[in-house]
Amino acid sequence: MTTASPSPAPALVFGGSRGMGAAIVRRLAAEGRPVAFTYASSPDSAAALAASIEETGGTVLTLQADSADAEAVRAATLAAVARFGKLGVLVVNAGVLIPGAIDQYAFDDFDRMLAVNVRGVFAAIRHAAPHLLDGGRIVTIGSNTAERIGAPGSSVYAMTKAAVAQLVRGAALDFAPRGITVNNVQPGPIETDMTAGLMDYITPRLPLGRIGRPEEIADLVAWLAGPTAGYMTGASLTIDGGWTA
């Protein structure tokens, strides 16, 4: 008599409707996980992603939430838990990029970057923590700019991503008694709408001679979320085609 393997625990992805986030949602759903994901301002993309996953037998829940709004983050978390139960995986991908030189940078843009890229990450972890299973996984999506800025106009964005890397180190210690790992993925240039129009500039500067694919980020996230990554915590893993080498 064989015993069926338990179903993978549910996942919640903040910022999952497009680009890397959508690839992460697809990858986690392909493992048989129920996946809830948020979107801020792209309901059509979210609906299309959900429909494509459901067509292949996956279980998914779309939730509108601006990660700058801590109450919206809390409400999305509670909605995911109400639908799927305790969470096994939390992925915090939501982020914004507003470039600009410091001496010309608008304070409203600065505040928006902090609200989404730093406070939003904290809010997601803070509100999801009580609903995470012991032994669960938290994965944040940072940026290789935390290690090497590489271009003018990136100072504020880089600062927010460096803050995420440090938050992950501390969070790893906070959650270690529960066996919850906390890790940070730091992508370099990835083929998304954010890099559209920059391919000719970026590609020749990458040692591997090509830009990254969202699915490559999703594969790394899936490994960190899986059972074989249980001894890794507090780490920032850079995946950028050698940009920071």
N, C-alpha and C positions, 0 to 999 in steps of 0.2 A: 504494500500500500504506500503510495507516494503522498507527501504532504505538499499542498500548494504553497508557493512562496508568497509571503505577505505583499500586498500592493504597496508601491512606493508612497511615502507620505506626501501630503499636498504641499504645493509651493505657492508663494506669493511674490510676484515680480512688480516692483514699482518702476514705471516707465517701460512698458512692454509692447507698445503698439507698432513701433517702427524700428528699422535699423538693427542695431545689436540687440535691443530689447526684444524685438519680435523673433529674432533668431534664438535667443535664450528661451523664450516661451515655447517655441516649436520644439526645441531640443528636450526640454524638461517634460513636455507633454508626450513626446515620442517614447519616453521611458515608462509611460503609463501613469504618470502623476496627474492628479487633478491640479490645474494651474489657474490661479486668479491673477489678473494683471491690470494695472492702472494705465490710464491715458489722461493727458491734460487737455488737449485741444484737437485731437484727431479721431473723432468717433467713427468716421468711415473706415479708416485704416484698422481700428480696433475691431470693428464688426467683421471686416473681411478676414482678418487673421483668425478670429474666433470661428467663423464659418469654415475656413479651410481646415482647422484642427478638428472640428466636430465631424467633418466629412470623412476623416480618417479614423473615427472612433474615439477621439480624445474628448476629455472633459475640461471645459474652460469657463471662466467667469470674467466678464469685463466690468471694470469699475472706473468711473470718472473721478479723478482726484488730482488737484494741483499740489505737488510736493512742497511748495512754499507754504501751504496751509496745514499746520499741524493737526488741526481738527479734522480736515479732510483725510489726512493720512490715517488718523485713528479710526474714522468711520469706515474707510476702505478695508482696514485690517479686520475690524469686527464683522464686516459683511463677508469677507473671505472665510473667516472662522465659522460664521453661522452657516455657510453653505457647505464647507468641506471638513470642518472640525480642526483639531490641532494641526499646526503647521510643522513640516519637517524641514522646509527650506525657505529662506528669505533672501531675495536678490534685490539690491537697491541700485537700479540703473538710471533712474530719472536724473537729468542734469541739463544745464543750459550753458551755452558758450556765447558770451558777448565780448568780442575783442575790443581792444583800444589801449592807447598809451596812457600812462598814469596821469600825465599833466592835462589830458583832455577827457578823462573818464568821468562820466556822470555818476553822481552818488546814487541815483535811483537804480542804475544798472549794477553798481557795486552791491547795493542791498539785495537786489534780485538774485544775483549770483550767490551770495551768502545764504539767502533764504532757501534756495533750491539745492545747491551743491553741498552745503554743509549742514544747515539746520534741518533740511529735508531728510538727509541721511540719518542724522541723530533721531529725528522723530520716527522714522520707519523702524529703526532698531528698538527705540524706547517703547513704542506701542506694540510691536510684534513680540517682544521678549516674553511677556506673560503667556503667550499663546504658542510658543515654540516647544516642541517636544524636547526632552532631555536627549542629548546626542544629536541635536539638529545642526543645521548649517546656516551661516550668514555669509553672504558674498556681496561685497560692494564693487561697483564699477568706478574706478578712478581714472587716472590718465598718466601716461609716461611723462607728461609735463611736470609731474611732481618730482621727477629725477633730473630732467633736462628740458628747459623751456624751448630753446631752439629757434625762436622767431620773436621779433618785437610785437607788442600788443597783446601778449599772452600772460602778463604778470598776474592779473586778478584771477583768471581761470586756474593758472598753475598754483596759486596760493590756496584756492579752495580744494584742489585735488591733493595737495600736500597735507592739508588738514584732515582729509578723509583717511589718508594713510596712517596718520598718527592716531586718529580715533579708533581705527581698526586694531592697532597694537594694544591700546588700553582696553577695548571691548573684549579682546581675546582673553585677557586676564580676568575680567569681570565674569565672563561666562564659562570659563574653564571648569569651575566646580560642577557645572551641569553637563559637562561633556559636549557643549556647543562650540563648534569651531567658528572663527571669524577671520575671513581672508579678503584681500583686496586685489582685483584684477586691474592692471594698468595698461590699457590698449594704447598703441600708437595710431598712426593713420589707418583708418578702416573705411572700406567702401560703403559709405552711407550718404544720405542726402546732405549731411554736414560737410562732407568733403567734396561734393559735386562741384566741379569747376576748378578744383585745385589739383587734379590728378597730374597734370603736366608739370606742375611745380614740385609736387611731393615725390612722385615715383623715382626720378633720377637720384634723389637724395637718400633713398633707402638701400642699405647694403644688399638686401635680397633682390632688389630690382623690381619689386611689385608691392602693391598696397594689400593690406590684409582684408580678409573676408569676415563678415559678421559671424558666419558659422564657426570660424576658428575661435572666436571669443566664446561662443556658446559651448563649444566642446570643452574648453578650459573651465568654464563655470560648472558644467555638468560633472566634471571630474571632482572639483572642489566640493560639490554638493553630494557626491557619492560616498559609498562605504570605504573605498580604498584611500581616501584623503583624510582619514580620522586623526592622523598624527601631525597634520599641518594646521597651524593656527597663528594668527598675528602676522601673517606674511603679506607682502605686496609683490605680486608676480607680474613682471613687465613682459608684454607680448607686442613687439613693435617692429619686427623685421630687421632688428639690429640698429635702429635709430639712435638708441642711447648707449650702444656698445662702445 
